[in-house]
């Protein structure tokens, strides 16, 4: 008998050791929520986010602020997993349309397919590979004069954080990358290797308010760190007298700084805030979720300036935070801050 007729033996999926898998790649039940809904529900009930998914933050508060209505034009500037977009889409039908923007070429097609499967066709939802700085061009390309509501969730998605291959993770080892779009720019490892100590110390203070920048920067600037774990270990070594909890905070702040720098996040945010009024229809609403002080300061200043100049008729004078219940059920929401503004009617 020829080899082509020889039946291929059944190959069982490798089993992970223990009751719960630790590696992202082994969590096949969480990656397949349609088949293992019970497992996914248990993960969520424990206050965790299932692997490969993202739980939208402050949905009720955002819907209250944006007040989407049927027939309106909406933009989700950071589509992510599509949780916020799904809720908005269900409220702008019939007759409305939502444009979803995301710079991530890996996650965007998945989310587009997910929303299509929920029944949102091209007449109501379109996906665009762009970060929020490209909002004005996306509207122009689609011959849309302005949007009635705009949402920007500036946080990193759980899909990006949890996947070690993306290099955002401190918990799991992976290549030191951190790019939202892995097809563009340089990874964090290359950025760190090229920067000098003084410049890095300045960024650590400006981007993350890191109190130990002068100790950390000389130990990691201009050096080669191929993985997230090797960098985290070097940061801990630079702070030998710091207790474990404070040291962990410094590690997270360094990673935050590198992520912002590698993705040029503040320049993109400044451009977005500068062009935002021109993208809103008269009376249009915008809601922005931030996750650290550098982002929040920029949003607060832009909204306050626009209100003073009569561009915005109303703004949130106080930041809106997640409820205690949401913070307990989804710890990743803890640092979220929501601000909103309404475009003045002409």
Secondary structure, 3 states (H helix, E strand, C coil): CCHHHCCCCCCCCCCCCCCCCCCHHHCCCCCCCCCCHHHHHHHHHCCCCCCCCCCCCCHHHHHHHHCCCCCCEEEECCCCCCHHHHHHHHHHCCCCEEEEEECCCCCHHHHHHHHHHCCCCCCCEEEEECCHHHHHHHHHHCCCCCEEEEEEECCCCHHHHHCHHHCCCCCCCCECCCCCCCCCCCCHHHHHHHCCHHHHHHHHHHHHCCCCHHHHHHHHCCCCCCEHHHHHHHHHHHCCCCCHHHHHHHHHHHHHHHHHHHCCHHHHHHHHHHHHHHHEEEEEEEEEEECCHHHHHHHHHHHHHHHHCCCEEEECCCCEECCHHHHHHCHHHCCCEEEEEEECCC
